[in-house]
């Protein structure tokens, strides 16, 4: 397959060089040849690379390549280079069908050798799952943002308190009968720390939210006015967890403190953020781990037996001081304002007397998180 793809890319370069498309970028090539810009970009990337395996991973499908050859021949490409490319394409297609059957199976094999190809294919696959689940559930969310603000506990000097903020931005009902219910929990025996809705930041102003409770869970059912795109809702929840973790170390032999989310709705983007006070775990970093919950439910770490259920997610990570610029960089509307509002309520300061930030920020962004997965921030 690598050899045949190399023959095909050489033939395709010859076709373009013999046509008025020679020297053009992907946007101009797509416009003149009348092909999709995504196809044009992938094709040009495949033809530019010197690595035949990378070229194989980038080559568009056989059917759009045939359509491209027909289009460029009609626009003046040499007949001999086009015939050579058609022959190379037939040989490539024959071996693809004989060895793998489908391009999807070939891409899966390639992805084990090329991390970038794997990332691209996984994001594309998760996006397809997102679209399917949005139609099944009749609802979707543009951004789900979960923030855990970690501060030394005033009541328990050897522990830390955690102030939790959950933001659901762009909640869309795709069907009039669809129901959207968001849940939060508090620990048994600590109802004073129960989750609550930040109504002053929810949008639109006339949003109807129904609250119910079951044992240690609080549920909020969202009823948007219509299914129009501009009727999306933004909802914010908060919760205080007192004495949530050891102040000295987040991970010990007896206890591993981790936080995360279980994806229960189709989400375009998931942001998981830790804001950690400078007097807490100064040398500790956190990484992202994801688990499939379909077979054995939620994972509680440490649990080596759940390694089999781990999922591979390529997440964009950000580590910086939690200054005003870093807070404003969030895609969540009024994020910095909400964080300052919540911390002021509990008497926590984000800056010291000299104006220096007192927290550091560790954040991970996941595109199209897989429905049913448990995504966690764990200490390294």
C-alpha positions in Angstrom: 0.0 0.0 0.0 2.9 2.4 0.8 4.5 1.6 -2.5 1.3 2.1 -4.5 0.5 5.3 -2.7 3.9 6.6 -3.6 3.3 5.8 -7.2 -0.1 7.5 -7.0 1.3 10.7 -5.4 4.0 10.9 -8.1 1.3 10.6 -10.8 -1.0 13.2 -9.2 1.9 15.7 -9.0 2.5 15.1 -12.7 -1.2 15.8 -13.4 -1.2 19.1 -11.5 2.1 20.2 -13.1 0.6 19.6 -16.5 -2.5 21.7 -15.7 -3.4 25.4 -15.1 -3.5 24.4 -11.4 0.3 24.2 -11.1 1.7 26.4 -8.3 -1.7 27.1 -6.8 -2.6 26.7 -3.1 -5.4 24.5 -1.8 -8.0 27.3 -1.7 -7.4 28.4 -5.3 -7.0 24.8 -6.5 -10.4 23.9 -4.9 -12.1 26.9 -6.4 -10.8 26.4 -10.0 -11.1 22.6 -10.0 -14.6 22.8 -8.4 -13.7 20.5 -5.5 -14.3 20.7 -1.7 -11.6 22.8 0.1 -11.1 20.0 2.7 -10.3 17.6 -0.1 -8.0 20.1 -1.8 -6.2 20.7 1.5 -5.7 17.0 2.2 -4.5 16.3 -1.3 -2.0 19.1 -1.3 -0.7 18.1 2.1 -0.2 14.5 0.8 1.6 15.7 -2.3 3.9 18.0 -0.3 5.2 15.4 2.3 8.3 13.4 1.6 7.2 10.5 3.9 5.3 8.0 1.9 3.5 6.6 5.0 2.3 10.1 6.0 1.2 10.7 2.3 -0.8 7.4 2.5 -2.6 8.6 5.7 -3.4 12.0 4.1 -4.6 10.8 0.6 -8.3 11.4 0.1 -10.6 8.6 -0.8 -10.6 6.8 -4.2 -14.0 8.2 -5.4 -13.2 11.9 -4.8 -9.8 11.3 -6.4 -11.5 9.9 -9.5 -13.8 13.0 -9.6 -10.8 15.3 -9.2 -9.0 13.7 -12.2 -12.1 14.1 -14.3 -12.3 17.8 -13.3 -8.7 18.7 -13.9 -8.7 16.9 -17.3 -11.7 19.1 -18.3 -9.6 22.1 -17.2 -6.6 21.4 -19.4 -4.5 18.8 -17.7 -2.4 16.6 -20.0 -4.2 13.4 -21.1 -1.1 11.2 -20.7 -0.5 12.3 -17.0 -4.2 11.8 -16.3 -4.1 8.3 -17.8 -1.1 7.5 -15.7 -2.8 8.7 -12.5 -5.9 6.7 -13.3 -3.9 3.6 -13.8 -2.1 4.2 -10.4 -5.4 4.9 -8.7 -6.9 1.6 -10.0 -3.9 -0.3 -8.7 -4.2 1.4 -5.4 -7.9 0.8 -5.1 -7.5 -2.9 -6.1 -4.9 -3.5 -3.3 -7.0 -1.5 -0.8 -10.0 -3.7 -1.5 -7.9 -6.9 -1.5 -6.0 -6.3 1.7 -8.2 -4.2 3.9 -11.7 -3.9 2.3 -12.3 -0.3 3.4 -10.3 2.8 3.9 -11.4 3.0 7.5 -9.6 -0.3 8.3 -6.5 1.0 6.5 -6.5 4.2 8.5 -6.8 2.3 11.8 -3.6 0.3 10.9 -1.8 3.5 9.9 -2.8 5.3 13.1 -0.7 3.0 15.3 2.4 4.2 13.5 1.5 7.9 13.1 0.3 9.7 16.3 -0.9 12.7 14.3 -2.9 10.5 12.0 -4.4 8.7 15.0 -5.4 12.1 16.6 -7.0 13.2 13.4 -9.0 10.0 12.9 -10.0 9.8 16.6 -11.4 13.3 16.5 -13.3 12.6 13.3 -14.7 9.4 14.8 -15.8 11.1 18.1 -17.4 13.9 16.0 -19.4 11.3 14.2 -20.5 9.8 17.6 -21.4 13.3 18.7 -23.7 13.8 15.7 -25.4 10.5 16.2 -26.0 10.9 19.9 -27.3 14.5 19.3 -30.0 13.0 17.0 -30.8 10.2 19.4 -31.0 12.3 22.6 -32.4 15.3 20.8 -30.1 17.7 22.6 -26.5 18.9 22.5 -24.1 21.2 24.4 -21.5 23.4 22.8 -19.1 23.7 25.8 -19.1 21.9 29.1 -16.6 23.5 31.5 -15.7 22.0 34.9 -13.5 24.0 37.3 -12.2 22.9 40.7 -10.7 25.7 42.8 -8.4 24.2 45.5 -7.7 26.2 48.6 -6.3 25.4 52.1 -9.1 24.5 54.5 -9.7 27.0 57.3 -11.5 24.4 59.5 -9.2 21.5 58.8 -5.6 22.6 58.5 -4.4 19.3 57.1 -7.0 19.2 54.3 -8.1 21.4 51.4 -11.5 22.8 50.4 -12.6 22.6 46.8 -15.0 25.1 45.2 -16.6 23.5 42.1 -18.0 25.4 39.2 -19.8 23.7 36.2 -20.7 25.7 33.2 -22.9 24.4 30.3 -22.8 26.8 27.5 -25.0 26.5 24.4 -27.5 23.9 25.5 -29.6 23.1 22.4 -32.8 21.2 22.2 -33.0 19.7 18.8 -36.5 18.2 19.2 -39.4 19.9 21.0 -39.9 16.8 23.2 -36.3 16.5 24.2 -35.4 16.8 27.9 -32.1 18.1 29.3 -31.3 17.2 32.9 -28.1 18.2 34.6 -27.0 16.6 37.8 -24.7 17.4 40.7 -24.1 15.7 44.0 -23.1 16.4 47.6 -21.6 13.9 50.1 -24.0 12.1 52.3 -24.3 13.9 55.7 -23.2 17.3 54.3 -26.4 18.9 52.9 -25.0 22.4 53.7 -22.6 21.9 50.9 -25.2 20.9 48.3 -25.0 22.0 44.7 -26.8 25.1 43.8 -27.7 27.0 40.6 -26.1 30.3 39.8 -29.3 31.9 38.4 -27.8 35.4 38.1 -25.4 34.1 35.4 -27.8 31.7 33.6 -29.1 32.7 30.2 -31.6 33.6 28.8 -33.2 35.5 31.7 -36.5 33.7 31.3 -35.0 30.2 31.4 -37.1 27.7 33.2 -35.2 25.4 35.5 -36.9 22.7 37.6 -35.0 21.3 40.6 -35.4 17.8 42.1 -33.4 15.8 44.6 -32.7 12.1 44.9 -30.6 10.9 47.9 -27.3 12.8 47.5 -28.0 14.1 44.0 -29.6 17.3 42.9 -31.0 17.5 39.3 -31.8 20.6 37.2 -34.1 20.1 34.2 -33.6 22.8 31.6 -36.6 23.9 29.5 -35.6 26.3 26.7 -38.3 28.3 24.9 -38.0 26.7 21.5 -35.7 24.6 19.3 -34.4 27.6 17.4 -30.7 27.9 17.2 -30.8 31.3 18.9 -32.7 29.8 21.9 -29.8 28.0 23.4 -29.3 28.2 27.2 -26.3 28.7 29.4 -26.5 27.1 32.9 -24.0 27.4 35.8 -23.8 25.2 38.9 -21.6 25.5 41.9 -20.8 23.3 45.0 -18.4 23.6 48.0 -16.6 20.5 49.1 -15.0 21.0 52.5 -11.9 18.9 53.5 -12.0 17.2 50.1 -8.4 16.1 49.9 -5.1 16.0 51.9 -3.2 19.2 51.9 0.2 17.6 51.8 -0.3 15.2 48.8 -3.2 14.5 46.5 -2.2 10.9 46.1 -1.1 8.6 49.0 -1.3 4.8 49.5 -4.6 5.2 51.2 -6.2 7.8 49.0 -5.9 9.2 45.4 -7.7 12.5 44.9 -9.0 13.0 41.4 -11.7 14.9 39.7 -13.6 14.5 36.5 -16.7 14.2 34.5 -18.9 11.5 32.9 -20.1 12.6 29.5 -23.9 12.1 29.4 -24.8 14.5 26.6 -23.3 15.1 23.2 -20.7 17.8 23.8 -18.6 19.7 21.2 -15.9 20.7 23.7 -15.1 19.7 27.3 -12.8 21.9 29.4 -11.5 20.5 32.7 -9.6 23.1 34.9 -7.8 23.0 38.2 -7.1 26.3 40.0 -4.6 25.4 42.7 -3.6 27.7 45.6 0.2 28.2 45.7 0.3 26.8 49.3 -1.2 23.5 48.0 0.8 20.7 46.2 3.4 23.1 44.8 5.4 20.4 43.0 2.5 18.3 41.8 1.3 18.2 38.2 -1.9 16.6 36.9 -2.6 14.6 33.7 -5.8 13.6 31.9 -7.1 10.0 31.9 -10.2 8.6 30.3 -12.1 5.4 30.9 -14.9 3.5 29.2 -17.8 3.1 31.7 -20.0 0.8 29.5 -18.9 -2.5 31.0 -17.8 -1.9 34.6 -19.1 1.6 35.5 -17.2 4.4 37.0 -13.5 3.9 37.8 -12.2 4.7 41.3 -8.4 5.2 41.4 -6.0 3.6 42.0 -7.4 0.5 40.2 -4.9 -1.3 37.9 -7.6 -3.7 36.8 -9.3 -0.8 34.9 -6.3 -0.2 32.7 -8.0 -2.3 30.1 -10.9 0.2 30.0 -8.6 3.3 29.4 -9.3 5.4 26.3 -6.9 7.4 24.3 -7.8 11.1 24.2 -5.5 13.7 22.7 -6.3 16.8 24.8 -4.8 20.2 24.5 -3.1 21.1 27.9 -2.4 24.5 29.4 -0.4 25.2 32.5 0.1 28.8 33.7 -0.4 31.2 36.5 -4.1 32.0 37.1 -3.9 35.7 36.4 -6.7 37.8 35.0 -5.5 37.2 31.4 -5.6 33.4 31.9 -9.1 33.5 33.4 -10.4 35.8 30.5 -9.0 33.4 28.0 -11.7 30.8 28.7 -14.3 30.3 26.0 -17.0 30.4 28.7 -18.8 33.8 28.8 -18.0 35.8 31.9 -15.8 33.0 33.3 -13.4 35.4 35.1 -16.3 37.3 36.6 -18.0 34.1 37.8 -14.8 32.8 39.4 -14.2 36.1 41.2 -17.8 36.2 42.3 -17.7 32.7 43.8 -14.3 33.1 45.5 -15.3 36.4 47.0 -18.4 34.8 48.5 -16.2 32.3 50.5 -13.5 34.9 51.3 -10.8 33.6 49.0 -8.4 36.0 47.2 -7.1 35.4 43.8 -4.2 37.8 44.2 -2.0 38.7 47.2 -1.5 42.2 48.5 1.2 42.9 45.9 -1.2 41.9 43.1 0.6 38.6 42.3 -1.7 35.6 41.4 -2.1 33.2 44.3 -3.3 30.3 42.1 -1.9 28.3 39.2 -4.0 27.0 36.4 -4.0 23.5 34.9 -6.5 23.0 32.1 -7.3 20.4 29.5 -9.5 20.8 26.4 -11.1 17.7 24.7 -12.9 18.0 21.4 -16.0 15.9 21.0 -15.5 13.8 24.2 -16.9 10.3 23.7 -20.4 9.8 25.1 -20.3 7.5 28.1 -16.7 8.1 28.9 -15.3 9.1 32.3 -12.6 11.8 31.9 -10.5 12.6 34.9 -7.6 14.8 36.1 -5.3 12.7 38.2 -2.0 13.5 40.0 1.2 12.4 38.4 
